[in-house]
Amino acid sequence: MSVPLTKFEEFALNIGSKVFNLATDQIKVALTNTAPTATDSVYADIVSPIAGTNLDGATPFNVTTTSFSQTSGIAKLILEDLTLTATGEVGPFQYIVLYSDTATNDELIGFYDNGSAVTLQENDTYRIDFDASAGALTIA
């Protein structure tokens, strides 16, 4: 994405508490039009997430992890880009939230802000472009 990931405050503690295994957890996205707050910590804290009902595929919010590795003390989470295809109206949404569906309480990682609301009509696509070079998440 061209905008940086805003990490949730609890994310740092959750890493040290072994809540995540970013190399193997099923990472998902949640779409919402309500701004998340830094103190949100689990998926249930996300206000009005959009259901996948009008999106193509059985698991439209699953993200594929390419790698989670470190070089010179800098860890990067590399995610494959995700393209959502609308089968009916979807949205509006402005925020894309990353969370672990594997973690016990679906703990949150961070979110992106599109800058404005997006609404998809039938057959529209929306591509979430995770920067393969910089990583969706960098921990230094």
Helices and strands as residue ranges (DSSP letters): E 6-7, H 9-16, E 27-32, G 43-45, E 62-63, E 65-71, E 74-79, E 82-85, E 90-100, E 108-120, E 125-128, E 137-139
